[in-house]
């Protein structure tokens, strides 16, 4: 445990963390990029989840919607993660004391597990249901779970600022 605390303390003491904490404009600038990236993550994944649930674009194959949305999702997720880490580095000990932060991290992990289960499970048979206006129940469930997780990530992220 000391090694973890020492690593976090080292991050807290870096010149970068100090610059973010001490500057009037650096934290809000990083946060702005983080929020914009999250909006793109949520927007793109919501479009795909809505198709997986059979609620939109029923005339389009799921694979086509996925092919259009996932590059946006992954690129913006990486940007959000990098800028989120920058925000966290500015006050790492403070963030670990915020339940909404812990919940947000857990929900992102669960959303990732849901995506892996979908990709390596249900999605293997995509050729059988790709053009169906209403995909099979397991596909719709994966989309609904994904949307629920990401909505909760958004809420927890927003609530972090009020603690």
C-alpha positions in Angstrom: 0.0 0.0 0.0 2.9 2.3 0.7 4.1 1.9 -2.9 0.7 3.1 -4.2 0.6 6.0 -1.8 4.2 6.9 -2.8 3.3 6.8 -6.5 0.2 8.9 -6.0 2.3 11.4 -3.9 4.9 11.5 -6.7 2.1 12.3 -9.2 0.7 14.9 -6.9 4.1 16.6 -6.5 5.0 16.7 -10.3 5.5 20.1 -11.9 2.5 19.3 -14.2 0.1 18.7 -11.2 1.3 21.9 -9.5 0.9 23.9 -12.7 -2.7 22.6 -13.1 -3.5 23.4 -9.5 -1.8 26.8 -9.5 -3.0 28.2 -12.8 -6.2 30.1 -13.2 -6.9 28.7 -16.7 -5.2 25.3 -17.1 -7.7 23.2 -15.1 -10.7 24.7 -16.8 -9.1 24.3 -20.2 -8.3 20.6 -19.6 -11.7 20.1 -18.2 -13.3 21.7 -21.3 -11.5 19.2 -23.6 -12.4 16.4 -21.3 -16.1 17.3 -21.4 -16.2 17.8 -25.1 -14.6 14.4 -25.6 -17.1 12.8 -23.3 -20.0 14.4 -25.2 -18.6 12.8 -28.4 -18.2 9.4 -26.6 -21.8 9.6 -25.3 -23.2 10.8 -28.5 -21.6 8.2 -30.7 -22.2 5.3 -28.4 -25.8 6.4 -27.9 -26.4 6.3 -31.6 -25.0 2.8 -31.8 -26.9 1.6 -28.7 -30.1 3.0 -30.1 -29.6 1.0 -33.2 -28.7 -2.1 -31.1 -32.0 -1.7 -29.3 -33.9 -1.3 -32.6 -35.0 2.2 -31.7 -33.4 4.1 -34.6 -32.0 3.5 -38.1 -33.9 0.2 -38.5 -33.3 0.3 -42.2 -29.5 0.3 -41.7 -27.3 -2.7 -40.9 -25.9 -2.6 -37.3 -22.4 -3.2 -38.7 -22.7 0.0 -40.9 -23.8 2.1 -37.9 -21.0 0.5 -35.8 -18.4 1.2 -38.5 -19.4 4.9 -38.6 -19.7 5.4 -34.8 -16.9 3.4 -33.2 -14.0 5.4 -34.6 -15.6 8.5 -33.1 -16.2 6.6 -29.8 -12.7 5.2 -29.5 -10.9 8.4 -30.5 -12.9 10.6 -28.2 -12.7 8.0 -25.3 -8.9 8.1 -25.5 -8.9 11.9 -25.5 -11.3 11.9 -22.5 -9.2 9.4 -20.7 -6.0 11.3 -21.2 -7.5 14.6 -20.2 -9.3 13.0 -17.3 -6.0 11.6 -16.1 -4.6 15.1 -16.3 -7.4 16.4 -14.1 -7.0 13.6 -11.7 -3.2 14.2 -11.5 -3.9 17.7 -10.2 -5.5 16.4 -7.0 -5.2 12.6 -6.9 -5.8 12.2 -3.2 -8.9 14.4 -3.3 -10.4 12.4 -6.1 -10.0 9.1 -4.3 -12.0 10.5 -1.5 -15.0 11.2 -3.7 -17.6 8.4 -4.0 -18.8 9.7 -7.3 -15.3 9.4 -8.7 -15.0 5.8 -7.6 -18.4 5.0 -9.0 -17.6 6.7 -12.3 -14.4 4.5 -12.6 -16.4 1.4 -11.7 -19.1 2.2 -14.2 -16.5 2.8 -17.0 -15.0 -0.6 -16.2 -18.4 -2.3 -16.2 -19.3 -0.6 -19.6 -16.0 -2.0 -20.9 -16.9 -5.5 -19.7 -20.3 -5.2 -21.3 -18.6 -4.2 -24.5 -16.2 -7.1 -24.4 -19.0 -9.6 -23.7 -21.0 -8.1 -26.6 -18.0 -8.1 -29.0 -16.8 -11.7 -28.2 -20.3 -13.1 -27.6 -23.4 -11.8 -29.2 -21.7 -9.9 -32.0 -20.1 -13.0 -33.4 -23.4 -13.9 -34.9 -24.0 -10.3 -36.4 -24.3 -11.7 -39.9 -27.6 -13.4 -38.7 -29.2 -10.3 -37.4 -27.3 -7.4 -38.9 -30.2 -6.2 -41.2 -33.0 -7.0 -38.7 -35.0 -3.9 -37.8 -35.3 -5.2 -34.3 -32.2 -7.2 -33.2 -32.4 -10.3 -31.0 -33.1 -9.7 -27.2 -29.4 -10.3 -26.2 -28.4 -7.5 -28.6 -31.0 -5.1 -27.4 -30.1 -5.9 -23.8 -26.4 -5.2 -24.5 -27.4 -1.8 -26.0 -29.6 -0.9 -23.1 -27.0 -1.9 -20.5 -24.4 0.2 -22.3 -26.6 3.2 -22.5 -27.5 2.9 -18.8 -23.8 2.6 -17.8 -22.8 5.6 -19.8 -25.7 7.7 -18.6 -24.6 6.9 -15.0 -21.0 7.7 -15.9 -22.2 11.1 -17.1 -24.2 11.7 -13.9 -21.4 10.7 -11.6 -18.9 12.8 -13.5 -21.1 15.8 -13.2 -21.6 15.2 -9.5 -17.9 15.1 -8.8 -17.8 18.8 -9.3 -20.3 19.4 -6.5 -18.3 17.4 -3.8 
